[in-house]
C-alpha cells in the first residue's frame, strides 16, 4: 500500500530498511470520494498528504466572491 510513497521518498532521501519500517508505522491511508474535502478553510492542517491515485484541486474564494 505504501510502496509508491516510499519509492518516491527513497529517490529524494534513501532510507535503510529499519528507517522504512519506522516511517510505515506513522502512515495511514485515506481515501477521498469525489467532491470530498481533504481540508476546508479555517481547518488546521495536522498532516501531510501524498496522492497515489487521482488528483486533488486547491482553490480559494476571495472576500468579494471571486
N, C-alpha and C positions, 0 to 999 in steps of 0.2 A: 504494500500500500504506500510506503514511503520511499520507494525506490527512485522515482523521478526527482523528488525533492533532494534526497541525499546525493544523487548523481550530480545535480546542479550545484549543490553546496560543495561537493568534493572538487569540482572544476575550479572553484574560487579559492578554497582553503582545504587541502587534503586532510582527511581525518584518519586516525587509527581505528581499528575495529572496536576497541574499547570506547573511544570517544563517540563513535557512531551509535553504539548501544545506549550511551548516556543521553544523547540527543533524542533518540527514539522514545525514551521514557517521557519526554516532555511534549511530544507531538500528539495531537488529537485531530482526526479527520472530521471535517464538517461539510455537509452537502447543502447547497442552497437551491431552492426551487426557482423557477423563472419568476422574475419581479420581486424576489425576496431580498430584503436589505441585509447587508453584512454589518453596516454601521449607519446610523442616522445622525442628522445634525443634533448637536448637544450631547451625544454619547461620548464617553471617554474610551478611547481605544486602549485596550489592555493586551492585545495580541498582535501577532504578525500573521498575515495570510499569504499563502502560496497557492496559486491557481494551477491545478494539474490538468484540468479539462474544462473547456468552455472559456468564458470571458466575463469580466466584471466591468461595469461602467461607473464612472465617478462624475458627479455633477453637483452644482450648487445653484441656488436661486438667490438673486440679489434682492435687496430690500424693495426695489422698485418693481419687482415681479419678473425681471428678465433673467 
